[in-house]
Amino acid sequence: MTQPFPHTPAQLREGLVHLGVTAGQVVMLHTSVKAVGPVLGGPNTIIQSLLDVLTPDGTLMMYVGWQDIPDWLDEMTPEGAAHYRAHHPPFDPATSRAVRENSVLAEFLRTWPGAHRSLNAENSMSAVGAKAAWITADHPLHFGYGPGSPLEKLTQIGGKVLLLGSPLDTVTLLHYAENRARMRHKNRVQYSYPVLREGQVVWIEVDDFDTGEPHGDYSFEQIVSEYLATGQGQRGMVGSATSYLLDAADLTTFAIAWLEARYG
């Protein structure tokens, strides 16, 4: 059934509260604006409605990454790589765009008044609210989904993962579970990108686990589906979107055990 009128901010807030979002929570958002449906005031109304429910005591965060990160230079000819190294602009947390496929709201949140952004370009997170500065600070450059990352902090502080119409395979937190799980095989990768240090462009080398390609033996959707099948998590409608609110620490514990039981 087609929504006859755009959703109002009050309707979004009501759906979020019914789902279990409360004042003071730290929430990591994944969303499909299309799934939520037309909203009065446009997509940024979704962010504002969330912030209203969380209140100034809460925190909203998203994975933003860097749309233009040149982490593929090893696939180029030496001449091509040299050209990019000589001319590619450095990562600037104030202006470097969020990855488009992460939803238009990632860029909206990155540029929101008072937003903080972590300094790991590939794994960059943006946050707004009471814990935003803390959760984005000191993001390790190497293995940026692991210890010390905003994802680990999300689990430490009783944070939640919120899916507003977003597919189950978009739960970035599961990269933290992969990092912590004792698995037989973890492909390591190294890539470089430019940053600005003391006014000079410097290319840095970064080590990480390979999270860029789908796994052949399992999917994030499979892990989240099995987690939901245990009765964990909360489900409801926000706007026109089937939505889920998941406990970050509990989901991580489940995912680590799931991965180690099969690949440990």
Buried (B, 14 or more C-beta within 10 A) or exposed (E): EEEEEBBBBEBBBBBBBEBBBBEBBBBBBBBBBEBBBBBEEEBBBBBBBBBBBBEEEBBBBBBBBBBEBBBEBEEEEEEEBEEBBEEBEBBEBEEBBBBEEBBBBBBBBBBBEEBBBBBBBBBBBBBBBBBBEBBBEEBBBEBBBBEBBBBBBBBEBEBBBBBBBBEBBBBBBBBBBBBBBEBEEEEEEEBBBBBEEEEEBEBBEBEBBEBEEEEEEEBBBBBBEEBBEEEEBBEBBBBBBEBBBBBBBBBBBBBBEBBBEEBE
